[in-house]
Amino acid sequence: MAKDATGHALTALNRLAGSSLLDRLGMRRMVERLAYGLTRSGFRVLTTSARAFQSVGGRGKPERLDAPGQTTDLFDLHITEEQQMIRNSVQDFARDVLLPGAERADAEQRTPEETLAAARELGLNFFAVPESLDGAATERSTVTTMLVAEDLAGGDMGQAVAILAPMSVANALTRWGSAEQQSRYLPAFAGEESPLATIAVCEPRPLFDPLELETSATRQDGDWVLNGTKSLVPLAAEAELFLVAAQTDEGPAVFIVEGGTEGLSCGEDSPMGIRAAATRPLQLNNVRVPDSQRLGVEDFDYRAFIDLGTLAWCALAVGTSQAVLDYVIPYCNERKAFGEPISHRQSVAFMISNMAIEVEAMRILTWRAASRAEQGRDFRRETHMARTLVKEKAMQVGTDGVQLLGGHGFTHEYPVERWYRDLRAIGVAWGGLHL
């Protein structure tokens, strides 16, 4: 990505942040805040009431982001300076904000408003909206979004889902929204009070297949009428905007439904994991939306829509699995039994080694699929391989983390039991996110 003046300033600040001089002068926090301010001015906490979305009008064609300018057929793990700068900020946020508040958010089954407000200061939504619609995006950023998801989940997966849900809706609107849909909704995501928004795909039935939906959308007097029930919808009670997947006569489609629409309601269903995402079932009872609210134009690809959401969950699982690994290594080195650290036991050492191998394998497959998606190449096969590995090995990492802590792993005093519950979501969750 070509650097503008802001990019050069951010690079200089990032290098300055690595100097110990800031700590001696007590200026580190000020420099970090300045870096945040260059990427995005401060956001205010959003109220939960629905708003009237206004179209900016005057747009004949939808905005589409191109693939990065420099791509090759070889799989490249190189991260740009801008991406590393974003990662540094997100990792600091995850460590300093999400991780300390994870137990509270899990217990309250919601992400605190102050945490969401702090997350908005990172300006993540801003980079999901094209420059022409008041955002900062100039090219597809699937890999960057994946890195952000992974790093946020390193602090807490549940809160990461709540933070990423609105960004996911903005990404989908940018990738497939019509000119009218983009002008109506996207400027709000780049504004001072970006809306809470979410995606609803998953349904409460065994062996759910996102390509065969029971939620229906039927034509009636020029509109679409939606009926059905969705499950595990992040921020369902607070969201002002929903992207709802439903089955039409032509196949699966996605519809934009504004909060407060007649017939739209959410229920109560306490989940096992990712509790901080405030997931709830969403009921659609004769919800009527105009034809203009069907997402996309001729270039809409429902399968890619699902695959990008799948990769988002894979990235979250990788980040949480890395958190488990980073926690159990020092624990096993410090925990002593029979006069020596338990890590000296071959069975323990082998288990940790296997965890490290699987985490890296999950990461590589996820990164490869995201890289191909960003370049506009076919990534269906790579996504399937990533999810197949991640849904098995991520849950195994969570199980092994609990096992390595013994009785401690079974208590709320240690975070591995929460990570174990969160990682179970990867086997059942579809939708809710979009890279």
N, C-alpha and C positions, 0 to 999 in steps of 0.2 A: 504494500500500500504506500503510495507516495505521501511524504510528510508535508503538512502545512506548518504555519507558524506555531500553532498549538501543539502539533506533534513534536516539533523540535524542543519546545519548552518543556513538554512532559518528559522527553528523554533526558534533558538536563536535570530536571528535578529528580528523576529516578536514580541517576548516577549520584547526585548529591545526597540522596537518602541513604546510600551505602556508606557514607562517611561517618566516622565516629565523632567528628567535630560537632555534629548536630546535637548529640547527647551531652557533650561537654557544655555547649551553649544553651541547652534546654530549648532548642528550636525544632526538634523532630516533629512534634505534633503539628506545629504551624505549617511546616513544609508539606506534610502529608495532607493537611486540609486544603492547602493551596493546590496540590495535585488533583484532589477530588474536584475542586472548584473549576479547574480548567476543563475537565471532562463534562462537568454538569453542574449547574447552579443548584443550590439546596432545594430539596422538595419539602413540601409540607405534608403532614399526615392527612390522608384521604378520609373523608366521611363515608359512611356506608350507604347513604341515600343515593338513589339513581339520579343521573343527570340527563339533560337534554343534549344529545350529541348533535352538533351543528356541522353541516357540510361546508367546507371552504369554497366549493364550487369551482367552475371554470377549468376542469381537467378533462381532457378528451380521452387520454390513454392511461392505463394504470402504470405505476412505477414498478420496475423490476430491477433487481440488483444482479449484476454480472458476477461471474466467477473471478477470483483473484487474478491479477494480470500475469503472474509468473507461476505456472504450474507445469509439472512434468508427468510422464507416465509412471515414474518411479515413486514409491511410497516414501515421502519425506517427513521426518519427525521434527524438522527444524521449526522453532517458534520465533516469530518476529519480535523485535524490541517492544512494539506496542502491545502485543499479546502478553509478553512477559511482564510488562508494566501493569497490565490489567490483572494478571494472575497475582502479582505481589499484593496489590490492593485488596483483591478478593480473599486471598489467603489470610491477610492480616485481619480482615473483617470477620472471617469465619472463626479464627482463633480467639479474637478479642471480644466478639459480640455473640455469635451463634453458639459456640461451645459452652461458655459460662451460663447461658440462659436456656440450654437445651432441656434440662430436667424440668424446669418450670413450664416451658412451652409444651412439653410432653404431658405433664400432669394436667394442665389447663386445657389441653387439646386445641390450642390456638397459638399463633405467632403474635406476640405482643405488638401493639401499634408502634411503640417506640423502636422496635426492631425493624419493622417494615419501613418506617420513616428513615432510619439510618441506612437501610439497604438502598433506598431511593437516591441517597447522596452519592452512591457509586455511579449512578447514571446508566444503569444497564438497559433500561427501556429506550433511552436516547439512542443507543447504538443498534436498535432494532428497527428504527424508522428512517426512511431515506432523507437525504439532505433537503430535497425539494419539498418535503412535508414537515420541515422544521426539526428533523432529526440529524444524526451524524453519520448514518450508514452510506457508504459509497460502493460497497461490494458485498457479496454473500459472506456471512461470517459464521458458518456452521461449526467450524473447528473452534473458533473463539467462544461461541456459546457453550459448546461441549466442555471446554476447559473451565469456564465459569461454573457450570453445573458440578463438575467434579470437585472443584475447590470449595464451593459452598457446602457440598455434602460432607466434606472433611470436617466441617464444624457440626452440622446436624442436618440429616436428610429431610426431616419433616419441615423445618423452617426453610430449607433450600427450595422445596417444592412450592411453598407459599410465595416465596420471593420470585421464583421463575415463572409461575403461572401467567401473570400479566405479560411478561416479556414473550412468552410462548404465543400468546394471542397476537401480539404485535408482529412477531415473525411470520405467522401464518397469513395475516392480512397483507404484509409486505410481499410475500412470495406469491400469493394467489388472489388477493382481493381485487375487485373491479375498481375502476377509477372512482366511481361514486362511493363505494365502501371505504376505500382508502382516504378519500377527502373527508368523509364523515367521521371516521374513528381514529385514524392514525395521529393526527395532530394532537389529540388529547393525551396520547402516550408520551409525547415529547413536551407536554406542558408542565406547568408548576404543580398540578394536582392530577397526576396520571391515575387512570381508573384501575380498580381491582377487576381482573378479568380471568377467565379460566376456560378450559376445554373439557367437554363431557363426551367420552367415548364408551368407557367400560359399562357393562350391564351385569346385573346380579343374577347370573345363571352359570351352571357348571360348564366347563370347557368353552367359555366365551370366545368367539371368533369375531374380531372387529370388521371382518369382511362380510359377515352375515349378521346383520343387526335386527333386533326385534323392535326397536324404536322405529316407528313408521312416520313417513312424511307423505301426505296425499294432497293432490291439488284440489282446490275448492274455490270457485269464483275468482280465479287468478291469483290466489294466495296459496301458501302451504300450511297445512294443519298437522302439527306434530303431536304424537302420542307415544308414551312409553316411560320407562324408568331407567335412569342412569345411576351408577354407583361409583364410589371412590372419587367424587368430584371435588377437587381442592377448592377451598374458599367458597363453597356453594352458597352459604348463607349471606356472604358479604359481597359477592361479585356483582358488578354492574353490567357485565357483558359476558355472554357465553357463546362458545362455538360448540354446537351440538351436532353429533353425527347421527344420521337417521337413514333408514332404508326407503328409497323411492322406487318407482317402477323401472327406472333406468339403472338402478344400482345404488350403492351407498353415496351419500352426499353430506355436506356440512352446512349448517345454517347459523346465521348470526341472530342471537336472541338477546334482547336487552333485559336487564333486571327489572322486575316489576311487571313484566308482561302478564296479562291475564292467563291463568291456567298453569303458571310456572311456580313451583313450590319445592322446598327442600325438607327432608325429614331428619331423623336422628338415628345414627347407627355408629356407635363407638368402635373405631377400628383397632386392630391389634398393633399396627405400627404406623409410621409417619403421622402420628396423631397431631403434631404441631401444624400440619397442613390443613387442619379443619375440614377433612374430607367428609362429605355427607351424600346421601342419595338425593337425586334430583328427579322430581316428578313432573312430567309434561302431560297435561290433560287438556286436549284440544287447544294447544298453543298455536295461535295464528300469526304467521309472519308473511310479509309481502314477498313476491318472487325476487325482488331486488336484494333480499337478505340471504339468498343462497350464495355461499362463499364461492368466489372465483368466476372466471370466465372460461373460455375454451381451453386454457392451459392448465386447468385444475387437475391434479393427480392425487386421488384419494389414497392410493397405496403408498405414495411417497409421503403423504400427510401422516399416515400411520407409522411408517418406517422412521421418520424423523422424530416422532414422539417416542418410539421404542429406543432409539439411540440416546435420547435424553435420560430415560430411565437407566440405561446401561451406564452412562457417565455418572449418574448419581450413585449407583451401586459401586462403581470403581472407587469413587471418593470416600464412601463410607467404609468399604473394605480396607482401603489404605489407612483410615483412621484406626480400625481394629488392629491392623498389623503394627502400626506405630505405637499403640498402647501396650500390646502384649509383650513386645520385645524387651523394653526396660522392666516391665513387671516380672517377667520370668528370669531376668538377670539379677534382680534384687530379691526376689522371693526365695527363701532358703528352706530346704528340707533335708534332714539327716546331715546337717553341717555344710551343705554346699548349695549354690543356686540351682533351682530346678531346671534351668536351661542346660545344665551339664548332663541331664538325663537324655539319652539318645532319642527316646520317643518324643520328648518335648521339642528337641532341636529339629527333628525331622518334620514335626507338625508345623513349626514356624517356617521352616524352609519351603514346605509345600504351599503354605499360605502366600509367601512372597512370590513364588513362581506363578501361582494362579492369578494373583492381583496383576502382575505384569502382563500375563497373557490376556486377561480381560481388557486391560488398558490398550494394548496394541490392536486388538480386533476392533474395539470401539473407535479408536483414533483412525484406523484405516477406513472404516465405513464412513465416518464423518468427513474425512478428507475427500473421498470420492464424491460424496453428496455436495460438498462445497464446490468442486470442480465441474459439477453438472453431469457427471458420469453416472452410469447405472450403479446403484449401491444396495439393491435388494438382497443379493446373495450375501454380501458382507454383513448386512444388518441381521439377517437370519442367523448367521454363524455367531455374531457377537451376542445376541440375545440367548441363543442356545447354551453358550458357554457361561454367560454371566448369571442366568437364572439358576444354574446348578452350583457354580463355584462360589458366587457371592453368598448364597445361603450357607454353604459349607464353611466359608470363612467366618461367618457370624457364629455358627455352631462351634467351631474350633476355638473361637475367642472365649466363649462361655466356658468351654471345657478346660482351657488352659488356666482360667482363674479359679476353677473348682467351685467351692461354695460361694466365694465372693462374686463369681460371675452370675449368680442367680439372684442377686440383690440389687436394689435401686442405688445403693451406695456407689456402685461402679457402673460406668456407661456401657459396658459390653452387652448387658441385657437389653438395653434400648436399641443398640446397633443391630443386635440379633433380630429383634422384632421388626425394625425398619427394613432390613435386608430381605425379609420374607415377602415384601411388597413386589419385588421385581418379578416374582413368578406369576403374579395375578394382575398387575396394573397395566392398563393400556390407556393411552390418551392422557389428558390433563397437562401435557407438556409438549413442546415443539421446538426443535433446534432451529 
